[in-house]
């Protein structure tokens, strides 16, 4: 029978993500660890701490609602021979397309926000590491 600590260690080892290879210098290794900690701190979950996720879900919901509106408008316009009713359904279809465009815009904005945030932090840490190497090189002369 295993102890609780041994079982927890096995579970943690089984679910642990592979670690990236570490650089050979200790300075860059500490920078890499600092960068990884900063990136991990961005993954805030729950509540108002991450409003982008709520907006992302809203944009996906807008796509789904727009698709339902489009199907409704198509089936309604093809179910009648009255030109006035068909024109009413054209207006509904345009409203559905507008909602789809708004949902697409929101999706693109919030996905790019997450992507650029990651690369901005990465760039900052690379610049800090380059500055540290430059200072070490100039200091050793």
The first five atom37 places (N, CA, C, CB, O) and aatype in JSON, in Angstrom:
{
  "aatype": [20, 20, 20, 20, 20, 20, 20, 20, 20, 20, 20, 20, 20, 20, 20, 20, 20, 20, 20, 20, 20, 20, 20, 20, 20, 20, 20, 20, 20, 20, 20, 20, 20, 20, 20, 20, 20, 20, 20, 20, 20, 20, 20, 20, 20, 20, 20, 20, 20, 20, 20, 20, 20, 20, 20, 20, 20, 20, 20, 20, 20, 20, 20, 20, 20, 20, 20, 20, 20, 20, 20, 20, 20, 20, 20, 20, 20, 20, 20, 20, 20, 20, 20, 20, 20, 20, 20, 20, 20, 20, 20, 20, 20, 20, 20, 20, 20, 20, 20, 20, 20, 20, 20, 20, 20, 20, 20, 20, 20, 20, 20, 20, 20, 20, 20, 20, 20, 20, 20, 20, 20, 20, 20, 20, 20, 20, 20, 20, 20, 20, 20, 20, 20, 20, 20, 20, 20, 20, 20, 20, 20],
  "atom_mask": [
    [1, 1, 1, 1, 1],
    [1, 1, 1, 1, 1],
    [1, 1, 1, 1, 1],
    [1, 1, 1, 1, 1],
    [1, 1, 1, 1, 1],
    [1, 1, 1, 1, 1],
    [1, 1, 1, 1, 1],
    [1, 1, 1, 1, 1],
    [1, 1, 1, 1, 1],
    [1, 1, 1, 1, 1],
    [1, 1, 1, 1, 1],
    [1, 1, 1, 1, 1],
    [1, 1, 1, 1, 1],
    [1, 1, 1, 1, 1],
    [1, 1, 1, 1, 1],
    [1, 1, 1, 1, 1],
    [1, 1, 1, 1, 1],
    [1, 1, 1, 1, 1],
    [1, 1, 1, 1, 1],
    [1, 1, 1, 1, 1],
    [1, 1, 1, 1, 1],
    [1, 1, 1, 1, 1],
    [1, 1, 1, 1, 1],
    [1, 1, 1, 1, 1],
    [1, 1, 1, 1, 1],
    [1, 1, 1, 1, 1],
    [1, 1, 1, 1, 1],
    [1, 1, 1, 1, 1],
    [1, 1, 1, 1, 1],
    [1, 1, 1, 1, 1],
    [1, 1, 1, 1, 1],
    [1, 1, 1, 1, 1],
    [1, 1, 1, 1, 1],
    [1, 1, 1, 1, 1],
    [1, 1, 1, 1, 1],
    [1, 1, 1, 1, 1],
    [1, 1, 1, 1, 1],
    [1, 1, 1, 1, 1],
    [1, 1, 1, 1, 1],
    [1, 1, 1, 1, 1],
    [1, 1, 1, 1, 1],
    [1, 1, 1, 1, 1],
    [1, 1, 1, 1, 1],
    [1, 1, 1, 1, 1],
    [1, 1, 1, 1, 1],
    [1, 1, 1, 1, 1],
    [1, 1, 1, 1, 1],
    [1, 1, 1, 1, 1],
    [1, 1, 1, 1, 1],
    [1, 1, 1, 1, 1],
    [1, 1, 1, 1, 1],
    [1, 1, 1, 1, 1],
    [1, 1, 1, 1, 1],
    [1, 1, 1, 1, 1],
    [1, 1, 1, 1, 1],
    [1, 1, 1, 1, 1],
    [1, 1, 1, 1, 1],
    [1, 1, 1, 1, 1],
    [1, 1, 1, 1, 1],
    [1, 1, 1, 1, 1],
    [1, 1, 1, 1, 1],
    [1, 1, 1, 1, 1],
    [1, 1, 1, 1, 1],
    [1, 1, 1, 1, 1],
    [1, 1, 1, 1, 1],
    [1, 1, 1, 1, 1],
    [1, 1, 1, 1, 1],
    [1, 1, 1, 1, 1],
    [1, 1, 1, 1, 1],
    [1, 1, 1, 1, 1],
    [1, 1, 1, 1, 1],
    [1, 1, 1, 1, 1],
    [1, 1, 1, 1, 1],
    [1, 1, 1, 1, 1],
    [1, 1, 1, 1, 1],
    [1, 1, 1, 1, 1],
    [1, 1, 1, 1, 1],
    [1, 1, 1, 1, 1],
    [1, 1, 1, 1, 1],
    [1, 1, 1, 1, 1],
    [1, 1, 1, 1, 1],
    [1, 1, 1, 1, 1],
    [1, 1, 1, 1, 1],
    [1, 1, 1, 1, 1],
    [1, 1, 1, 1, 1],
    [1, 1, 1, 1, 1],
    [1, 1, 1, 1, 1],
    [1, 1, 1, 1, 1],
    [1, 1, 1, 1, 1],
    [1, 1, 1, 1, 1],
    [1, 1, 1, 1, 1],
    [1, 1, 1, 1, 1],
    [1, 1, 1, 1, 1],
    [1, 1, 1, 1, 1],
    [1, 1, 1, 1, 1],
    [1, 1, 1, 1, 1],
    [1, 1, 1, 1, 1],
    [1, 1, 1, 1, 1],
    [1, 1, 1, 1, 1],
    [1, 1, 1, 1, 1],
    [1, 1, 1, 1, 1],
    [1, 1, 1, 1, 1],
    [1, 1, 1, 1, 1],
    [1, 1, 1, 1, 1],
    [1, 1, 1, 1, 1],
    [1, 1, 1, 1, 1],
    [1, 1, 1, 1, 1],
    [1, 1, 1, 1, 1],
    [1, 1, 1, 1, 1],
    [1, 1, 1, 1, 1],
    [1, 1, 1, 1, 1],
    [1, 1, 1, 1, 1],
    [1, 1, 1, 1, 1],
    [1, 1, 1, 1, 1],
    [1, 1, 1, 1, 1],
    [1, 1, 1, 1, 1],
    [1, 1, 1, 1, 1],
    [1, 1, 1, 1, 1],
    [1, 1, 1, 1, 1],
    [1, 1, 1, 1, 1],
    [1, 1, 1, 1, 1],
    [1, 1, 1, 1, 1],
    [1, 1, 1, 1, 1],
    [1, 1, 1, 1, 1],
    [1, 1, 1, 1, 1],
    [1, 1, 1, 1, 1],
    [1, 1, 1, 1, 1],
    [1, 1, 1, 1, 1],
    [1, 1, 1, 1, 1],
    [1, 1, 1, 1, 1],
    [1, 1, 1, 1, 1],
    [1, 1, 1, 1, 1],
    [1, 1, 1, 1, 1],
    [1, 1, 1, 1, 1],
    [1, 1, 1, 1, 1],
    [1, 1, 1, 1, 1],
    [1, 1, 1, 1, 1],
    [1, 1, 1, 1, 1],
    [1, 1, 1, 1, 1],
    [1, 1, 1, 1, 1],
    [1, 1, 1, 1, 1]
  ],
  "atom_positions": [
    [[0.83, -1.18, 0.0], [0.0, 0.0, 0.0], [0.88, 1.24, 0.0], [-0.95, 0.0, 1.21], [1.83, 1.34, 0.77]],
    [[0.55, 2.18, -0.87], [1.34, 3.39, -1.01], [0.9, 4.43, 0.01], [1.23, 3.95, -2.42], [-0.26, 4.49, 0.43]],
    [[1.86, 5.25, 0.39], [1.51, 6.37, 1.25], [0.91, 7.48, 0.4], [2.76, 6.88, 2.04], [1.03, 7.49, -0.82]],
    [[0.27, 8.41, 1.07], [-0.37, 9.52, 0.37], [0.67, 10.35, -0.39], [-1.14, 10.43, 1.36], [0.42, 10.79, -1.51]],
    [[1.85, 10.57, 0.21], [2.89, 11.37, -0.43], [3.41, 10.68, -1.69], [4.05, 11.62, 0.54], [3.62, 11.34, -2.71]],
    [[3.61, 9.37, -1.64], [4.11, 8.64, -2.81], [3.07, 8.67, -3.93], [4.46, 7.19, -2.44], [3.42, 8.84, -5.1]],
    [[1.79, 8.5, -3.57], [0.73, 8.54, -4.58], [0.63, 9.93, -5.2], [-0.62, 8.14, -3.96], [0.44, 10.06, -6.41]],
    [[0.76, 10.96, -4.38], [0.71, 12.33, -4.88], [1.89, 12.6, -5.81], [0.7, 13.34, -3.72], [1.72, 13.23, -6.85]],
    [[3.07, 12.13, -5.45], [4.26, 12.32, -6.29], [4.09, 11.61, -7.62], [5.51, 11.8, -5.57], [4.47, 12.15, -8.66]],
    [[3.52, 10.38, -7.61], [3.29, 9.66, -8.86], [2.27, 10.39, -9.73], [2.82, 8.24, -8.58], [2.45, 10.5, -10.94]],
    [[1.21, 10.88, -9.11], [0.18, 11.59, -9.86], [0.76, 12.86, -10.46], [-1.01, 11.93, -8.95], [0.48, 13.19, -11.61]],
    [[1.57, 13.59, -9.68], [2.16, 14.82, -10.18], [3.13, 14.51, -11.32], [2.88, 15.56, -9.05], [3.17, 15.24, -12.31]],
    [[3.91, 13.45, -11.2], [4.86, 13.09, -12.25], [4.13, 12.67, -13.53], [5.78, 11.95, -11.77], [4.6, 12.94, -14.63]],
    [[2.98, 12.03, -13.38], [2.24, 11.57, -14.55], [1.57, 12.73, -15.28], [1.2, 10.55, -14.14], [1.4, 12.69, -16.5]],
    [[1.18, 13.77, -14.53], [0.48, 14.88, -15.16], [1.38, 16.07, -15.44], [-0.66, 15.32, -14.29], [0.93, 17.07, -16.01]],
    [[2.63, 16.0, -15.06], [3.54, 17.13, -15.26], [3.82, 17.32, -16.75], [4.86, 16.92, -14.49], [3.96, 16.35, -17.5]],
    [[3.9, 18.57, -17.14], [4.21, 18.87, -18.53], [5.71, 18.82, -18.72], [3.64, 20.26, -18.94], [6.47, 19.11, -17.8]],
    [[6.15, 18.43, -19.92], [7.59, 18.39, -20.16], [8.2, 19.77, -20.05], [7.89, 17.79, -21.53], [7.61, 20.76, -20.49]],
    [[9.38, 19.83, -19.47], [10.04, 21.12, -19.31], [10.92, 21.37, -20.52], [10.88, 21.17, -18.0], [11.52, 20.43, -21.06]],
    [[11.01, 22.61, -20.96], [11.86, 22.92, -22.1], [13.32, 22.8, -21.72], [11.56, 24.34, -22.63], [13.67, 22.92, -20.54]],
    [[14.18, 22.56, -22.7], [15.6, 22.47, -22.37], [16.11, 23.81, -21.85], [16.42, 22.03, -23.6], [15.74, 24.87, -22.35]],
    [[16.96, 23.73, -20.83], [17.46, 24.95, -20.21], [18.77, 25.35, -20.87], [17.65, 24.76, -18.7], [19.54, 24.49, -21.28]],
    [[19.02, 26.64, -20.97], [20.28, 27.11, -21.54], [21.46, 26.73, -20.66], [20.25, 28.62, -21.74], [21.29, 26.33, -19.5]],
    [[22.65, 26.86, -21.22], [23.83, 26.4, -20.51], [24.32, 27.38, -19.46], [24.93, 26.14, -21.49], [24.99, 26.97, -18.51]],
    [[24.02, 28.65, -19.58], [24.52, 29.62, -18.61], [23.52, 29.81, -17.48], [24.81, 30.96, -19.29], [22.32, 29.8, -17.72]],
    [[23.99, 29.97, -16.26], [23.08, 30.13, -15.13], [22.28, 31.42, -15.19], [23.84, 30.08, -13.84], [21.14, 31.46, -14.72]],
    [[22.86, 32.5, -15.77], [22.13, 33.76, -15.84], [20.91, 33.61, -16.73], [23.04, 34.87, -16.37], [19.82, 34.06, -16.38]],
    [[21.1, 32.99, -17.89], [19.96, 32.85, -18.8], [18.96, 31.83, -18.26], [20.45, 32.42, -20.2], [17.77, 31.92, -18.55]],
    [[19.43, 30.87, -17.48], [18.51, 29.91, -16.87], [17.61, 30.61, -15.86], [19.29, 28.78, -16.19], [16.41, 30.32, -15.79]],
    [[18.17, 31.52, -15.07], [17.33, 32.25, -14.13], [16.37, 33.17, -14.86], [18.2, 33.06, -13.16], [15.23, 33.35, -14.43]],
    [[16.82, 33.75, -15.96], [15.93, 34.58, -16.78], [14.81, 33.74, -17.39], [16.72, 35.29, -17.9], [13.66, 34.17, -17.44]],
    [[15.15, 32.55, -17.84], [14.14, 31.66, -18.41], [13.12, 31.26, -17.36], [14.8, 30.41, -19.01], [11.92, 31.24, -17.64]],
    [[13.58, 30.95, -16.17], [12.66, 30.61, -15.08], [11.78, 31.81, -14.71], [13.44, 30.13, -13.86], [10.59, 31.64, -14.43]],
    [[12.36, 32.99, -14.72], [11.6, 34.2, -14.41], [10.55, 34.45, -15.49], [12.54, 35.41, -14.27], [9.42, 34.82, -15.2]],
    [[10.96, 34.25, -16.76], [10.03, 34.42, -17.87], [8.89, 33.41, -17.78], [10.76, 34.26, -19.22], [7.72, 33.77, -17.98]],
    [[9.21, 32.17, -17.48], [8.18, 31.13, -17.37], [7.21, 31.45, -16.23], [8.83, 29.75, -17.15], [6.01, 31.25, -16.36]],
    [[7.74, 31.94, -15.12], [6.87, 32.31, -14.0], [5.95, 33.46, -14.38], [7.71, 32.69, -12.78], [4.78, 33.48, -13.98]],
    [[6.47, 34.41, -15.15], [5.65, 35.56, -15.57], [4.55, 35.11, -16.53], [6.53, 36.63, -16.23], [3.42, 35.58, -16.44]],
    [[4.89, 34.22, -17.45], [3.88, 33.71, -18.39], [2.83, 32.91, -17.65], [4.54, 32.84, -19.49], [1.63, 33.03, -17.94]],
    [[3.25, 32.09, -16.7], [2.3, 31.31, -15.91], [1.38, 32.21, -15.1], [3.03, 30.34, -14.99], [0.22, 31.87, -14.87]],
    [[1.89, 33.35, -14.66], [1.05, 34.25, -13.88], [-0.03, 34.91, -14.73], [1.91, 35.31, -13.21], [-1.0, 35.42, -14.18]],
    [[0.13, 34.92, -16.04], [-0.88, 35.49, -16.92], [-2.12, 34.62, -17.04], [-0.3, 35.73, -18.3], [-3.19, 35.11, -17.39]],
    [[-1.99, 33.35, -16.76], [-3.1, 32.42, -16.9], [-4.0, 32.49, -15.67], [-2.59, 30.98, -17.12], [-4.1, 31.53, -14.9]],
    [[-4.64, 33.61, -15.51], [-5.51, 33.84, -14.38], [-6.89, 33.34, -14.76], [-5.55, 35.35, -13.97], [-7.4, 33.67, -15.83]],
    [[-7.48, 32.55, -13.92], [-8.79, 32.01, -14.23], [-9.86, 32.55, -13.31], [-8.77, 30.52, -14.17], [-9.59, 32.96, -12.18]],
    [[-11.06, 32.54, -13.81], [-12.2, 32.85, -12.99], [-12.57, 34.32, -12.92], [-11.97, 32.36, -11.66], [-11.73, 35.2, -13.07]],
    [[-13.81, 34.54, -12.68], [-14.35, 35.85, -12.38], [-13.96, 36.97, -13.31], [-13.97, 36.21, -11.05], [-13.79, 36.77, -14.51]],
    [[-13.81, 38.13, -12.73], [-13.47, 39.33, -13.47], [-11.98, 39.44, -13.73], [-13.96, 40.55, -12.73], [-11.54, 40.4, -14.37]],
    [[-11.2, 38.5, -13.27], [-9.77, 38.58, -13.45], [-9.37, 38.39, -14.92], [-9.07, 37.55, -12.58], [-8.28, 38.8, -15.32]],
    [[-10.24, 37.77, -15.71], [-9.93, 37.53, -17.1], [-11.14, 37.88, -17.97], [-9.51, 36.07, -17.32], [-11.82, 36.98, -18.46]],
    [[-11.42, 39.17, -18.18], [-12.61, 39.54, -18.97], [-12.49, 39.17, -20.43], [-12.85, 41.03, -18.85], [-13.5, 39.05, -21.12]],
    [[-11.26, 38.97, -20.93], [-11.1, 38.6, -22.34], [-11.76, 37.27, -22.65], [-9.63, 38.55, -22.7], [-12.33, 37.09, -23.72]],
    [[-11.67, 36.35, -21.72], [-12.29, 35.04, -21.94], [-13.81, 35.17, -22.07], [-11.93, 34.08, -20.79], [-14.42, 34.48, -22.89]],
    [[-14.41, 36.04, -21.28], [-15.86, 36.26, -21.38], [-16.21, 36.89, -22.72], [-16.36, 37.15, -20.22], [-17.2, 36.5, -23.35]],
    [[-15.41, 37.86, -23.18], [-15.67, 38.48, -24.48], [-15.46, 37.48, -25.61], [-14.77, 39.69, -24.68], [-16.17, 37.52, -26.61]],
    [[-14.48, 36.6, -25.45], [-14.24, 35.56, -26.46], [-15.43, 34.62, -26.56], [-12.96, 34.76, -26.13], [-15.85, 34.26, -27.65]],
    [[-15.97, 34.23, -25.41], [-17.16, 33.37, -25.41], [-18.36, 34.12, -26.01], [-17.49, 32.9, -23.97], [-19.18, 33.52, -26.7]],
    [[-18.44, 35.4, -25.74], [-19.53, 36.2, -26.31], [-19.42, 36.28, -27.84], [-19.51, 37.61, -25.72], [-20.43, 36.25, -28.53]],
    [[-18.2, 36.38, -28.34], [-18.04, 36.42, -29.8], [-18.41, 35.09, -30.44], [-16.59, 36.78, -30.16], [-18.99, 35.07, -31.52]],
    [[-18.11, 33.99, -29.8], [-18.5, 32.68, -30.32], [-20.02, 32.53, -30.26], [-17.81, 31.54, -29.52], [-20.63, 31.98, -31.18]],
    [[-20.62, 33.02, -29.18], [-22.08, 32.99, -29.09], [-22.71, 33.84, -30.18], [-22.54, 33.47, -27.7], [-23.76, 33.49, -30.72]],
    [[-22.08, 34.97, -30.52], [-22.6, 35.83, -31.59], [-22.58, 35.09, -32.92], [-21.77, 37.12, -31.7], [-23.5, 35.23, -33.72]],
    [[-21.53, 34.3, -33.17], [-21.47, 33.5, -34.4], [-22.62, 32.5, -34.45], [-20.13, 32.75, -34.49], [-23.28, 32.35, -35.48]],
    [[-22.86, 31.83, -33.34], [-23.91, 30.81, -33.3], [-25.28, 31.45, -33.5], [-23.87, 30.04, -31.96], [-26.11, 30.93, -34.25]],
    [[-25.51, 32.57, -32.83], [-26.8, 33.27, -32.99], [-26.95, 33.78, -34.42], [-26.9, 34.45, -31.98], [-28.04, 33.69, -35.0]],
    [[-25.88, 34.31, -34.99], [-25.93, 34.79, -36.38], [-26.25, 33.65, -37.34], [-24.59, 35.44, -36.76], [-27.02, 33.84, -38.28]],
    [[-25.68, 32.49, -37.11], [-25.99, 31.34, -37.96], [-27.46, 30.96, -37.85], [-25.1, 30.13, -37.58], [-28.1, 30.65, -38.86]],
    [[-28.0, 30.98, -36.64], [-29.43, 30.67, -36.46], [-30.31, 31.71, -37.15], [-29.78, 30.6, -34.95], [-31.32, 31.36, -37.76]],
    [[-29.93, 32.97, -37.07], [-30.69, 34.03, -37.74], [-30.65, 33.83, -39.26], [-30.14, 35.43, -37.37], [-31.66, 33.99, -39.94]],
    [[-29.48, 33.48, -39.78], [-29.34, 33.26, -41.22], [-30.19, 32.08, -41.7], [-27.89, 33.02, -41.58], [-30.83, 32.15, -42.75]],
    [[-30.19, 31.0, -40.94], [-31.01, 29.84, -41.31], [-32.49, 30.22, -41.26], [-30.73, 28.64, -40.36], [-33.25, 29.83, -42.15]],
    [[-32.88, 30.96, -40.26], [-34.27, 31.41, -40.15], [-34.65, 32.3, -41.34], [-34.49, 32.18, -38.83], [-35.71, 32.12, -41.93]],
    [[-33.78, 33.25, -41.68], [-34.06, 34.16, -42.79], [-34.12, 33.4, -44.12], [-33.0, 35.27, -42.87], [-34.98, 33.68, -44.95]],
    [[-33.23, 32.47, -44.31], [-33.22, 31.69, -45.56], [-34.49, 30.86, -45.69], [-31.98, 30.78, -45.64], [-35.15, 30.86, -46.73]],
    [[-34.81, 30.14, -44.61], [-36.0, 29.28, -44.69], [-37.28, 30.12, -44.82], [-36.09, 28.38, -43.44], [-38.21, 29.7, -45.5]],
    [[-37.34, 31.27, -44.18], [-38.51, 32.13, -44.28], [-38.67, 32.73, -45.66], [-38.44, 33.23, -43.26], [-39.78, 32.82, -46.18]],
    [[-37.55, 33.15, -46.25], [-37.66, 33.78, -47.57], [-37.96, 32.76, -48.66], [-36.37, 34.51, -47.91], [-38.56, 33.1, -49.68]],
    [[-37.55, 31.52, -48.46], [-37.84, 30.49, -49.44], [-39.19, 29.82, -49.21], [-36.76, 29.44, -49.44], [-39.65, 29.04, -50.04]],
    [[-39.82, 30.14, -48.1], [-41.11, 29.53, -47.78], [-42.3, 30.37, -48.23], [-41.21, 29.28, -46.31], [-43.44, 30.0, -47.97]],
    [[-42.03, 31.48, -48.89], [-43.13, 32.34, -49.31], [-42.87, 32.86, -50.73], [-43.32, 33.52, -48.33], [-41.73, 32.96, -51.17]],
    [[-43.94, 33.18, -51.41], [-43.82, 33.78, -52.74], [-44.12, 35.28, -52.69], [-44.76, 33.09, -53.73], [-44.0, 35.97, -53.7]],
    [[-44.52, 35.77, -51.53], [-44.84, 37.18, -51.35], [-43.53, 37.99, -51.32], [-45.66, 37.41, -50.04], [-42.67, 37.75, -50.48]],
    [[-43.41, 38.94, -52.24], [-42.18, 39.73, -52.35], [-41.95, 40.6, -51.11], [-42.23, 40.61, -53.6], [-40.8, 40.8, -50.72]],
    [[-42.98, 41.1, -50.5], [-42.83, 41.93, -49.3], [-42.27, 41.11, -48.13], [-44.18, 42.57, -48.91], [-41.4, 41.59, -47.4]],
    [[-42.76, 39.91, -47.97], [-42.24, 39.04, -46.9], [-40.79, 38.67, -47.16], [-43.1, 37.76, -46.78], [-39.99, 38.62, -46.23]],
    [[-40.46, 38.42, -48.42], [-39.07, 38.08, -48.75], [-38.14, 39.25, -48.44], [-38.95, 37.69, -50.24], [-37.02, 39.05, -47.97]],
    [[-38.6, 40.47, -48.69], [-37.77, 41.65, -48.37], [-37.6, 41.81, -46.86], [-38.41, 42.92, -48.97], [-36.54, 42.24, -46.4]],
    [[-38.63, 41.46, -46.1], [-38.5, 41.49, -44.65], [-37.43, 40.49, -44.19], [-39.85, 41.17, -43.98], [-36.66, 40.78, -43.27]],
    [[-37.4, 39.33, -44.82], [-36.4, 38.33, -44.45], [-35.0, 38.74, -44.91], [-36.77, 36.98, -45.04], [-34.0, 38.33, -44.31]],
    [[-34.92, 39.54, -45.96], [-33.61, 40.07, -46.37], [-33.05, 40.97, -45.27], [-33.72, 40.84, -47.71], [-31.85, 40.93, -44.99]],
    [[-33.9, 41.78, -44.67], [-33.47, 42.65, -43.58], [-32.99, 41.81, -42.39], [-34.62, 43.6, -43.15], [-31.99, 42.15, -41.75]],
    [[-33.7, 40.74, -42.09], [-33.28, 39.84, -41.01], [-31.93, 39.2, -41.34], [-34.35, 38.73, -40.77], [-31.07, 39.07, -40.47]],
    [[-31.75, 38.81, -42.61], [-30.48, 38.2, -43.02], [-29.32, 39.19, -42.89], [-30.57, 37.69, -44.47], [-28.23, 38.82, -42.47]],
    [[-29.56, 40.44, -43.24], [-28.51, 41.47, -43.11], [-28.18, 41.68, -41.63], [-28.96, 42.81, -43.76], [-27.02, 41.87, -41.28]],
    [[-29.18, 41.65, -40.77], [-28.91, 41.77, -39.33], [-28.07, 40.59, -38.85], [-30.24, 41.85, -38.54], [-27.18, 40.77, -38.02]],
    [[-28.34, 39.4, -39.35], [-27.54, 38.23, -38.98], [-26.11, 38.34, -39.47], [-28.17, 36.97, -39.54], [-25.18, 37.98, -38.75]],
    [[-25.93, 38.84, -40.68], [-24.57, 39.04, -41.2], [-23.82, 40.1, -40.39], [-24.62, 39.45, -42.67], [-22.62, 39.96, -40.14]],
    [[-24.52, 41.14, -39.99], [-23.9, 42.18, -39.17], [-23.44, 41.6, -37.83], [-24.89, 43.33, -38.92], [-22.34, 41.89, -37.37]],
    [[-24.27, 40.78, -37.24], [-23.89, 40.13, -35.98], [-22.69, 39.21, -36.17], [-25.07, 39.34, -35.41], [-21.81, 39.15, -35.3]],
    [[-22.64, 38.5, -37.28], [-21.5, 37.62, -37.56], [-20.21, 38.41, -37.74], [-21.77, 36.78, -38.81], [-19.16, 37.99, -37.27]],
    [[-20.29, 39.55, -38.41], [-19.1, 40.39, -38.6], [-18.62, 40.96, -37.27], [-19.4, 41.55, -39.59], [-17.42, 40.99, -37.0]],
    [[-19.55, 41.41, -36.43], [-19.18, 41.92, -35.11], [-18.54, 40.82, -34.27], [-20.41, 42.5, -34.39], [-17.53, 41.05, -33.6]],
    [[-19.11, 39.62, -34.29], [-18.54, 38.48, -33.56], [-17.15, 38.13, -34.05], [-19.44, 37.27, -33.66], [-16.26, 37.82, -33.26]],
    [[-16.95, 38.17, -35.37], [-15.64, 37.88, -35.93], [-14.62, 38.93, -35.5], [-15.71, 37.82, -37.47], [-13.49, 38.6, -35.15]],
    [[-15.02, 40.19, -35.53], [-14.11, 41.25, -35.1], [-13.71, 41.1, -33.64], [-14.76, 42.61, -35.3], [-12.53, 41.25, -33.3]],
    [[-14.67, 40.8, -32.79], [-14.35, 40.6, -31.37], [-13.41, 39.42, -31.19], [-15.65, 40.38, -30.55], [-12.47, 39.49, -30.4]],
    [[-13.66, 38.34, -31.9], [-12.82, 37.14, -31.79], [-11.39, 37.46, -32.2], [-13.39, 36.0, -32.66], [-10.45, 37.09, -31.49]],
    [[-11.22, 38.13, -33.32], [-9.87, 38.45, -33.81], [-9.15, 39.38, -32.83], [-9.95, 39.1, -35.2], [-7.98, 39.17, -32.53]],
    [[-9.84, 40.4, -32.34], [-9.21, 41.35, -31.41], [-8.72, 40.64, -30.15], [-10.19, 42.48, -31.05], [-7.59, 40.86, -29.72]],
    [[-9.54, 39.82, -29.56], [-9.15, 39.21, -28.29], [-8.14, 38.09, -28.47], [-10.36, 38.7, -27.57], [-7.34, 37.84, -27.57]],
    [[-8.17, 37.4, -29.59], [-7.14, 36.39, -29.83], [-5.79, 37.07, -30.09], [-7.53, 35.49, -31.03], [-4.76, 36.6, -29.6]],
    [[-5.79, 38.15, -30.85], [-4.54, 38.86, -31.09], [-4.01, 39.51, -29.81], [-4.74, 39.92, -32.16], [-2.8, 39.6, -29.62]],
    [[-4.89, 39.96, -28.93], [-4.46, 40.54, -27.66], [-3.68, 39.52, -26.84], [-5.67, 41.04, -26.85], [-2.62, 39.84, -26.3]],
    [[-4.18, 38.31, -26.76], [-3.47, 37.27, -26.0], [-2.14, 36.94, -26.66], [-4.34, 36.0, -25.9], [-1.12, 36.8, -25.98]],
    [[-2.15, 36.83, -27.98], [-0.94, 36.48, -28.7], [0.13, 37.55, -28.53], [-1.24, 36.27, -30.19], [1.29, 37.22, -28.24]],
    [[-0.23, 38.82, -28.71], [0.74, 39.89, -28.59], [1.22, 40.09, -27.16], [0.14, 41.17, -29.12], [2.36, 40.5, -26.96]],
    [[0.39, 39.82, -26.19], [0.83, 39.93, -24.79], [1.96, 38.93, -24.52], [-0.35, 39.68, -23.82], [2.95, 39.28, -23.88]],
    [[1.79, 37.7, -25.0], [2.83, 36.7, -24.8], [4.14, 37.15, -25.46], [2.38, 35.34, -25.38], [5.19, 37.08, -24.83]],
    [[4.09, 37.61, -26.68], [5.3, 38.0, -27.39], [5.92, 39.26, -26.82], [5.01, 38.19, -28.86], [7.14, 39.42, -26.86]],
    [[5.12, 40.16, -26.29], [5.67, 41.35, -25.66], [6.47, 40.98, -24.41], [4.55, 42.34, -25.31], [7.57, 41.5, -24.2]],
    [[5.92, 40.11, -23.61], [6.65, 39.67, -22.4], [7.92, 38.93, -22.79], [5.76, 38.77, -21.52], [8.96, 39.11, -22.17]],
    [[7.84, 38.1, -23.81], [9.01, 37.37, -24.28], [10.08, 38.35, -24.75], [8.63, 36.39, -25.41], [11.26, 38.18, -24.43]],
    [[9.7, 39.37, -25.5], [10.63, 40.37, -26.0], [11.28, 41.13, -24.85], [9.91, 41.34, -26.94], [12.49, 41.4, -24.88]],
    [[10.51, 41.48, -23.85], [11.06, 42.2, -22.69], [12.12, 41.36, -21.99], [9.94, 42.56, -21.71], [13.18, 41.88, -21.65]],
    [[11.84, 40.08, -21.78], [12.82, 39.24, -21.1], [14.05, 38.99, -21.97], [12.19, 37.93, -20.71], [15.16, 38.89, -21.44]],
    [[13.88, 38.87, -23.27], [15.05, 38.71, -24.13], [15.91, 39.97, -24.11], [14.62, 38.39, -25.57], [17.14, 39.88, -24.08]],
    [[15.28, 41.14, -24.11], [16.04, 42.39, -24.03], [16.77, 42.51, -22.7], [15.12, 43.58, -24.23], [17.91, 42.97, -22.67]],
    [[16.13, 42.11, -21.63], [16.81, 42.14, -20.32], [18.02, 41.21, -20.31], [15.84, 41.75, -19.19], [19.08, 41.55, -19.79]],
    [[17.84, 40.03, -20.89], [18.94, 39.07, -20.94], [20.08, 39.61, -21.8], [18.46, 37.71, -21.48], [21.25, 39.47, -21.43]],
    [[19.77, 40.21, -22.93], [20.8, 40.81, -23.79], [21.53, 41.94, -23.08], [20.18, 41.33, -25.1], [22.75, 42.07, -23.18]],
    [[20.78, 42.75, -22.35], [21.4, 43.85, -21.6], [22.32, 43.3, -20.52], [20.31, 44.74, -20.96], [23.41, 43.83, -20.32]],
    [[21.9, 42.26, -19.82], [22.76, 41.66, -18.79], [24.03, 41.11, -19.4], [22.02, 40.55, -18.05], [25.11, 41.27, -18.83]],
    [[23.93, 40.46, -20.54], [25.14, 39.92, -21.21], [26.04, 41.06, -21.66], [24.77, 39.04, -22.43], [27.26, 40.95, -21.55]],
    [[25.47, 42.15, -22.17], [26.29, 43.29, -22.59], [27.0, 43.93, -21.41], [25.42, 44.32, -23.28], [28.18, 44.28, -21.52]],
    [[26.3, 44.08, -20.31], [26.92, 44.66, -19.11], [28.03, 43.75, -18.59], [25.86, 44.9, -18.0], [29.09, 44.23, -18.18]],
    [[27.8, 42.43, -18.6], [28.84, 41.5, -18.16], [30.05, 41.57, -19.08], [28.3, 40.06, -18.12], [31.19, 41.52, -18.61]],
    [[29.82, 41.69, -20.38], [30.94, 41.76, -21.33], [31.72, 43.06, -21.16], [30.42, 41.63, -22.78], [32.95, 43.05, -21.16]],
    [[31.01, 44.17, -21.02], [31.68, 45.44, -20.83], [32.36, 45.52, -19.47], [30.68, 46.58, -20.99], [33.41, 46.16, -19.34]],
    [[31.79, 44.89, -18.46], [32.39, 44.91, -17.13], [33.65, 44.07, -17.03], [31.4, 44.43, -16.12], [34.5, 44.33, -16.19]],
    [[33.77, 43.05, -17.88], [34.95, 42.19, -17.81], [36.13, 42.77, -18.57], [34.62, 40.82, -18.36], [37.23, 42.21, -18.49]],
    [[35.96, 43.86, -19.29], [37.07, 44.47, -20.04], [37.85, 45.4, -19.19], [36.57, 45.21, -21.24], [38.82, 46.0, -19.66]]
  ]
}
